[in-house]
């Protein structure tokens, strides 16, 4: 997971081969410099303009975006949580919940440039881990499925997009740049760069995207196939093939391909042929 790599790599990247040659003892990656709270908040503000075309200026974003308000309070509450001031951190989180209708546990680990669009109803649990450049829409839940105090919430990689109303439950891993369709329920791992939809969510082939936005962010989580429609289309094709083999053709010699009207009532009758099957009741 790139999420794990994000936590151990330095901000300027791993040491170069030339540096390793000059200093052979440098065999381990240096510890990353801890990024300040205000630097994280500035990144959260900047990413709004990259992912929401309705954003016009910083003042408007600062005053009217509840997702940003929740992220800002979380950044402070998370540092308070890390300082072992647990009650104060939970109080800050509670204030943000009342203010924005977004519940982010201060113990969650959320990366840089985090964006919640529209915001209302988002829930992020204590042991959730969220990578960089992640986008959540309203109604998303990163929830737990266990009473144990260990890892019980999802891990999202970098660049993940989660559609409105989606639920990701348990200690599952969502790979980098994966997409979760709206109202999906994810209870298993999702590989990187894949799209999942449905209840429970299943992987599907994503429609081709004409291009990313000017900032290289792909928010086209609506461009997904309909697996139910595909299955029905497959059944229709199979029925037509069977009708052709059985010689059930129209009077003009062609196979009946009109699926907008059903001629079932004219052929589906009771065993004695007196009434249609739809009205037929079995004898006691």
C-alpha positions as CSV (number, residue, x, y, z in Angstrom):
1,X,0.0,0.0,0.0
2,X,1.3,3.4,-0.9
3,X,-0.4,4.6,2.3
4,X,2.2,2.8,4.4
5,X,5.0,4.1,2.1
6,X,3.6,7.6,2.7
7,X,4.3,7.3,6.4
8,X,8.0,6.3,6.1
9,X,9.2,8.2,3.1
10,X,10.8,11.7,3.6
11,X,9.1,14.7,2.1
12,X,11.9,15.1,-0.4
13,X,11.9,11.5,-1.5
14,X,14.3,8.6,-0.7
15,X,18.1,9.2,-0.9
16,X,19.6,9.2,-4.4
17,X,22.1,6.7,-5.6
18,X,24.8,9.4,-5.6
19,X,24.1,10.2,-2.0
20,X,24.3,6.5,-1.1
21,X,27.7,6.3,-2.9
22,X,29.1,9.3,-1.0
23,X,27.8,8.0,2.3
24,X,27.6,4.2,2.2
25,X,26.3,4.1,5.8
26,X,23.1,5.7,4.7
27,X,21.2,2.4,4.2
28,X,17.9,3.5,5.8
29,X,15.5,6.2,4.8
30,X,15.7,9.3,7.1
31,X,12.7,10.0,9.3
32,X,10.2,12.3,7.7
33,X,9.9,15.8,9.0
34,X,6.6,16.3,10.8
35,X,4.4,18.6,8.8
36,X,2.7,21.4,10.9
37,X,-1.0,21.7,11.5
38,X,-1.3,24.9,9.5
39,X,0.6,23.5,6.6
40,X,-1.9,20.6,6.5
41,X,-4.8,23.1,6.7
42,X,-3.4,25.2,3.9
43,X,-3.2,22.1,1.8
44,X,-6.9,21.3,2.6
45,X,-7.9,24.7,1.5
46,X,-5.9,24.7,-1.7
47,X,-7.3,21.3,-2.8
48,X,-10.9,22.6,-2.7
49,X,-10.2,24.7,-5.8
50,X,-8.8,21.6,-7.6
51,X,-11.9,19.4,-6.9
52,X,-14.9,21.7,-6.7
53,X,-15.6,24.0,-9.7
54,X,-18.1,26.0,-7.6
55,X,-15.3,27.3,-5.4
56,X,-14.5,30.9,-6.3
57,X,-12.3,32.4,-3.7
58,X,-10.6,31.6,-0.3
59,X,-13.0,33.7,1.8
60,X,-16.0,31.9,0.4
61,X,-14.4,28.5,1.0
62,X,-13.3,29.4,4.5
63,X,-16.8,30.6,5.4
64,X,-19.2,28.2,3.7
65,X,-17.6,24.8,3.3
66,X,-18.5,22.5,6.2
67,X,-16.2,19.8,4.9
68,X,-13.3,22.2,5.3
69,X,-14.4,23.3,8.7
70,X,-14.5,19.6,9.9
71,X,-11.1,18.9,8.4
72,X,-9.6,22.0,10.1
73,X,-11.0,21.1,13.5
74,X,-9.8,17.5,13.0
75,X,-6.2,18.7,12.3
76,X,-6.1,20.5,15.7
77,X,-8.0,17.7,17.6
78,X,-5.7,15.1,16.1
79,X,-2.6,16.8,17.5
80,X,-4.3,17.2,20.9
81,X,-5.1,13.5,20.7
82,X,-1.5,12.7,20.0
83,X,-0.5,14.7,23.0
84,X,-2.6,12.3,25.2
85,X,-5.2,15.0,26.0
86,X,-8.0,12.6,24.9
87,X,-11.0,14.3,26.5
88,X,-10.1,17.7,25.0
89,X,-9.6,16.1,21.6
90,X,-13.0,14.4,21.8
91,X,-14.6,17.7,22.8
92,X,-13.2,19.4,19.8
93,X,-14.4,16.5,17.6
94,X,-17.9,16.8,19.2
95,X,-18.0,20.6,18.5
96,X,-17.2,19.9,14.9
97,X,-19.9,17.3,14.7
98,X,-22.5,19.6,16.0
99,X,-21.3,22.4,13.8
100,X,-20.9,20.5,10.5
101,X,-22.8,17.2,10.9
102,X,-19.4,15.5,10.2
103,X,-18.0,13.1,12.7
104,X,-14.3,12.5,12.5
105,X,-12.7,10.7,15.4
106,X,-9.5,12.6,16.5
107,X,-7.6,9.3,16.6
108,X,-8.1,8.7,12.8
109,X,-4.9,9.2,10.6
110,X,-5.8,11.4,7.6
111,X,-3.2,12.5,5.0
112,X,-2.7,15.7,3.2
113,X,-5.1,17.6,0.9
114,X,-8.2,15.9,2.3
115,X,-11.5,17.0,0.8
116,X,-15.1,16.3,1.9
117,X,-17.6,17.6,-0.6
118,X,-20.9,18.8,0.8
119,X,-20.0,17.1,4.0
120,X,-23.2,16.2,5.8
121,X,-23.4,12.7,7.3
122,X,-19.7,11.7,7.0
123,X,-18.4,9.4,9.7
124,X,-14.8,8.4,10.1
125,X,-13.8,6.0,12.9
126,X,-10.9,6.0,15.3
127,X,-8.6,3.5,13.6
128,X,-9.3,4.7,10.0
129,X,-6.3,5.6,7.9
130,X,-6.7,7.9,4.9
131,X,-4.0,8.6,2.4
132,X,-3.2,11.8,0.5
133,X,-5.5,13.5,-2.0
134,X,-8.6,11.5,-0.9
135,X,-12.1,12.8,-1.7
136,X,-15.2,11.8,0.2
137,X,-18.8,12.9,-0.7
138,X,-21.7,13.3,1.7
139,X,-23.0,10.4,3.6
140,X,-19.8,8.3,3.5
141,X,-19.0,6.0,6.5
142,X,-15.6,4.6,7.3
143,X,-16.9,2.3,10.0
144,X,-15.8,-0.6,12.2
145,X,-17.3,-4.1,12.5
146,X,-15.6,-5.3,15.7
147,X,-15.8,-4.8,19.4
148,X,-12.0,-5.2,19.7
149,X,-9.9,-2.1,20.4
150,X,-7.4,-2.9,17.7
151,X,-7.5,-2.0,14.0
152,X,-11.2,-2.1,13.1
153,X,-11.7,0.6,10.5
154,X,-10.8,0.9,6.8
155,X,-7.5,2.0,5.3
156,X,-7.7,4.2,2.2
157,X,-4.8,4.7,-0.1
158,X,-3.8,7.9,-2.0
159,X,-6.2,9.4,-4.5
160,X,-9.2,7.4,-3.5
161,X,-12.7,8.7,-4.4
162,X,-15.7,7.5,-2.4
163,X,-19.1,8.4,-3.7
164,X,-22.1,9.7,-1.8
165,X,-23.7,7.4,0.7
166,X,-21.0,4.7,0.4
167,X,-20.2,2.6,3.4
168,X,-16.7,1.0,3.9
169,X,-16.8,-1.3,6.8
170,X,-14.1,-3.2,8.8
171,X,-10.3,-3.2,8.5
172,X,-10.4,-3.5,4.7
173,X,-7.8,-1.8,2.4
174,X,-8.8,0.4,-0.5
175,X,-5.9,0.7,-3.0
176,X,-4.5,3.8,-4.5
177,X,-6.7,5.7,-6.9
178,X,-9.6,3.3,-6.4
179,X,-13.2,4.5,-6.7
180,X,-16.2,3.4,-4.6
181,X,-19.6,4.0,-6.3
182,X,-22.4,5.9,-4.6
183,X,-24.4,3.9,-2.0
184,X,-22.1,0.9,-2.3
185,X,-21.2,-1.2,0.8
186,X,-17.6,-2.4,0.8
187,X,-16.7,-5.3,3.1
188,X,-13.6,-6.5,1.3
189,X,-10.3,-5.2,0.0
190,X,-10.2,-3.3,-3.3
191,X,-7.1,-3.3,-5.5
192,X,-5.5,-0.1,-6.7
193,X,-7.1,1.7,-9.7
194,X,-10.3,-0.4,-9.6
195,X,-13.9,0.6,-9.2
196,X,-16.4,-1.1,-7.0
197,X,-20.2,-0.7,-6.9
198,X,-23.2,-2.5,-5.4
199,X,-24.3,-4.1,-2.2
200,X,-22.0,-5.8,-1.4
201,X,-19.6,-4.0,-3.6
202,X,-18.1,-5.8,-6.6
203,X,-15.3,-4.8,-9.0
204,X,-16.4,-3.6,-12.4
205,X,-14.7,-2.2,-15.4
206,X,-14.8,1.5,-15.4
207,X,-15.8,3.5,-18.5
208,X,-12.9,5.3,-20.2
209,X,-12.4,8.8,-19.1
210,X,-11.8,11.5,-21.7
211,X,-9.3,13.3,-19.5
212,X,-8.4,14.3,-16.0
213,X,-9.2,17.8,-14.6
214,X,-6.4,20.4,-15.0
215,X,-4.9,19.3,-11.7
216,X,-4.7,15.7,-12.6
217,X,-7.5,14.6,-10.3
218,X,-10.0,12.0,-11.6
219,X,-13.4,12.7,-10.0
220,X,-15.4,10.8,-12.6
221,X,-16.8,8.3,-10.1
222,X,-20.1,8.4,-12.0
223,X,-18.7,6.8,-15.1
224,X,-19.3,3.2,-14.1
225,X,-21.1,0.4,-15.9
226,X,-24.4,-1.1,-14.7
227,X,-23.8,-4.8,-13.9
228,X,-27.5,-5.5,-13.6
229,X,-28.3,-4.0,-17.0
230,X,-25.4,-6.0,-18.5
231,X,-26.7,-9.2,-17.0
232,X,-30.2,-8.6,-18.4
233,X,-28.8,-7.8,-21.8
234,X,-26.9,-11.1,-21.7
235,X,-30.1,-13.0,-20.8
236,X,-32.0,-11.3,-23.7
237,X,-29.2,-12.3,-26.1
238,X,-29.3,-15.8,-24.8
239,X,-33.1,-16.0,-25.2
240,X,-32.9,-14.8,-28.8
241,X,-30.3,-17.5,-29.5
242,X,-32.5,-20.2,-28.0
243,X,-35.6,-19.0,-29.9
244,X,-33.6,-19.1,-33.1
245,X,-32.5,-22.6,-32.5
246,X,-36.1,-23.6,-31.6
247,X,-37.4,-22.0,-34.8
248,X,-39.6,-19.5,-32.9
249,X,-39.5,-16.8,-35.5
250,X,-41.8,-14.0,-36.6
251,X,-44.1,-14.3,-39.5
252,X,-41.7,-12.4,-41.7
253,X,-39.0,-14.8,-40.9
254,X,-37.0,-12.7,-38.5
255,X,-36.5,-13.2,-34.8
256,X,-38.7,-11.2,-32.5
257,X,-36.3,-8.6,-31.0
258,X,-39.0,-6.3,-29.6
259,X,-38.4,-6.2,-25.8
260,X,-40.6,-3.2,-25.2
261,X,-43.8,-5.2,-25.1
262,X,-44.4,-8.7,-23.6
263,X,-46.5,-11.3,-25.4
264,X,-46.3,-13.7,-22.4
265,X,-50.0,-13.5,-21.5
266,X,-51.0,-14.8,-24.9
267,X,-48.9,-18.0,-24.5
268,X,-48.8,-18.4,-20.8
269,X,-52.2,-20.0,-19.9
270,X,-53.4,-22.4,-17.2
271,X,-53.2,-26.2,-17.9
272,X,-56.8,-26.4,-19.1
273,X,-56.3,-23.3,-21.4
274,X,-59.2,-21.5,-19.9
275,X,-57.5,-18.5,-18.2
276,X,-54.2,-16.8,-18.3
277,X,-51.5,-17.9,-16.0
278,X,-51.4,-14.5,-14.3
279,X,-54.9,-15.2,-13.0
280,X,-54.5,-18.9,-12.5
281,X,-54.6,-20.3,-9.0
282,X,-53.5,-23.9,-8.2
283,X,-56.2,-26.2,-7.1
284,X,-56.2,-27.2,-3.4
